[in-house]
Amino acid sequence: MADVPANPSSSTSPAPAAPAVAAPPPPDPLIVAITALGAEVLPPTQDQLLAFRVERDEWPTVARALRREPQLSFEMLIDVAGVDFPKRQPRFEVVYHLWSLTWNKVVRIKVGVPEEDPQVASVVELWPTADWHEREAFDMVGLKFAGHPDLRRILMPDDYPWHPLRKDFPVEGIDNSISYVRAGGVLMTRELDVDRPAGQDRTPVDLSHGDPAGYSDGTPTLPEEGRA
Amino acid sequence: MSTLTEKIVTVNDLHEERMELSMGPQHPATHGVLQCKLILDGEKVVSMDPVVGYLHRGKEKHAEHMTYQQFFTLTDRLDYLQPLGNEVGWALTVEKLAGIEVPARAQAIRTIICEFMRLSAHLVWAGIGGVDTGAVSMFMYAFRDRESLFDLMDELTGLRTNQEYLRIGGVGADLPPELVTRMQQWVAQLHGHIDEFEMLLTGNKIFHDRMRGVGQVSAQQAIDLGLTGPCLRATGVGVDLRRARPYLLYPQLEFEVPVGTRGDAYDRYLVRIEEMRQSAKMLKQLLDGLPAGDWIAKDFKNVLPPKGRVYTSMEEMIHQFKTVTEWCPPKGEVYQATEAANGELGFYVLSAGASHPYRVKIRSPSFINLQALKPMSVGSYFSDIVAIIASLHFIMGECDR
């Protein structure tokens, strides 16, 4: 009797051929709902936050669903961080941290932005707090947010020409009164030290600082030529 | 005679004129270096554009060129009214990244200093906020307590402010038992002192008139604007990271999260005053039940050994040298938030497995809360801006980073 395949409607006894391993835990409904929007789940990191990668073109619809759908309802935008990966393709990444007060869950959303067209959709309409977050990412990393009502610099002066949190910007800064040379993807500062031997008056900035070889997470990197 | 009568300007004509006014960056009521570009219609604020960045020191850029332990020095100078609270946030971030277990006593000491720092920030807020709204005597009362609090911190860490007391894996020195007694005495007398503050301000007609109904935001507006901390709770949203995303010993502590009802400047004042009482309540529990044990993790492959042992033991000296020169946490990324005095202070760290962080993003509550200054002040009177700034209480060091 037991070895007859049971009719699902008359479930009197469990099937004997059930595997001995424990069934995997049911997936988090939030993960299911967010992946249904077309987001790719990223492996968990040390802080165990739910993390997703969203394509740049899909970000406006995903963002709208994250904010408005009742089963998601991420009411608060905590943070927007622009990150520069000079050796990756796409070069920039915008990292959003969203907090659902309803579920008390924080998710991390990553949107890749290429260097040729450093533009991503603004989310000011959905989360008005994004206004200054996006202005800061524009100021510091040079990302443009399409649809932002007032995309100006916020921390640096309005006429400042560079985006200091890019990896090719030297930490000692670039004096505005000194000309600079951009060669091979490297910003160079001209030293004012007249005693320096000829030919050594330019200090190239190490692009790989803090980014040892191998940190690419499998994403394709730019060819090494043309990069210092 | 006729020329004179032709040039008479009526009251209605005057109202047509709008005045552009730049308030700050050196205005005493803007708490540092904030500039507000205002357009006024009479005394009404038509438009307001806060200009920040005068105190930008590039901390996030510097962090990419410093070791994890070195960055503590810069976190001190974010919200300089609660330097140790910022250090705790950074320490928790790095420990989560590297998976370092912190001993119970070190966690208790950290929770204690977090609450002391909240009191320190709120005391300054009470004093300065009193001055801004005309209650100058409040300054004297609040700073009396702040000075005696700094004496305690001085004894614990060696410095009054910007202490650099935290270490990855623990704290820099133990909390001596006689200091615990002095802290308990300080906390015991605090309730009476808060009563004094309330006598000066809470029922004060002038203070009430200056603060009530000023800078009002609804709960939904506050969430949309990303407000956190006392400014959010004043609107009636009882969200506190010590409860919502707990860290340190907060899950074991008994405390209440005060909320307001109207979300105006007066409610923000009441919430902060009640938070001071709750902090005192938590400090009493923590100081009474301070666990014994280590104050820094014994994991000396990842943690700086105590200085005394470095001078006497060969092994610890090697560990010290190795930790300073070549300690690298694993690859990965961490977002860790703490409930600072002004709201959610978060550190997002991206590690490439090197000795320096690849990217550090500081989610500063002052920066985000300051964004609310514009919607709060447009449509109000010019003189209300000072009260709104006082009640928002942003710290420009944290805002501009």
Contacts between the chains, C-beta under 8 A, distances in Angstrom:
chain1	res1	chain2	res2	distance
A	45	B	332	4.6
A	45	B	333	4.9
A	45	B	334	6.7
A	46	B	96	5.4
A	46	B	97	5.4
A	46	B	99	6.8
A	46	B	330	7.9
A	46	B	332	4.8
A	46	B	333	7.4
A	46	B	334	5.1
A	47	B	96	5.8
A	47	B	333	7.4
A	47	B	334	4.5
A	47	B	335	5.7
A	47	B	336	6.6
A	49	B	335	6.4
A	75	B	223	5.1
A	76	B	223	5.6
A	76	B	226	6.1
A	77	B	226	6.1
A	78	B	226	7.3
A	78	B	337	7.4
A	78	B	344	6.7
A	78	B	346	6.5
A	78	B	363	6.1
A	79	B	335	7.4
A	79	B	346	6.0
A	79	B	348	6.3
A	79	B	361	6.5
A	79	B	363	4.3
A	81	B	348	5.5
A	81	B	359	7.2
A	81	B	361	3.8
A	83	B	350	6.3
A	83	B	358	8.0
A	83	B	359	5.0
A	84	B	359	7.8
A	95	B	348	6.9
A	95	B	361	7.6
A	97	B	335	5.7
A	97	B	346	7.4
A	97	B	348	7.0
A	97	B	363	7.6
A	101	B	223	7.0
A	101	B	237	7.6
A	101	B	239	6.3
A	104	B	244	5.6
A	104	B	245	7.5
A	106	B	245	7.3
A	106	B	335	7.1
A	108	B	333	8.0
A	108	B	335	6.8
A	127	B	224	6.6
A	127	B	226	7.1
A	128	B	224	4.7
A	128	B	225	5.9
A	128	B	226	8.0
A	129	B	224	6.6
A	129	B	225	5.3
A	129	B	226	3.0
A	129	B	368	6.1
A	129	B	371	6.4
A	131	B	371	6.5
A	132	B	367	6.6
A	132	B	368	6.9
A	132	B	371	4.9
A	133	B	368	7.8
A	136	B	367	7.8
A	140	B	60	7.4
A	153	B	53	7.9
A	154	B	52	6.4
A	154	B	53	6.2
A	155	B	52	6.8
A	155	B	53	4.0
A	155	B	56	4.4
A	155	B	400	6.1
A	155	B	401	7.5
A	156	B	53	6.4
A	156	B	56	6.9
A	157	B	53	7.5
A	164	B	58	6.4
A	164	B	61	5.7
A	165	B	60	6.2
A	165	B	61	5.9
A	165	B	359	7.9
A	169	B	61	7.6
A	171	B	58	7.8
A	171	B	61	5.7
A	171	B	62	6.7
A	171	B	64	7.2
A	171	B	65	4.8
A	173	B	58	7.8
A	209	B	64	7.3
A	209	B	65	7.1
A	209	B	356	7.4
A	210	B	64	5.5
A	210	B	65	7.6
A	210	B	352	6.0
A	210	B	354	5.1
A	210	B	356	4.6
A	210	B	357	7.1
A	210	B	358	5.1
A	211	B	352	5.3
A	211	B	354	7.4
A	211	B	358	6.1
A	212	B	352	6.4
A	212	B	353	6.8
A	212	B	354	5.6
A	215	B	331	6.9
A	215	B	352	4.3
A	215	B	353	6.8
A	215	B	358	7.5
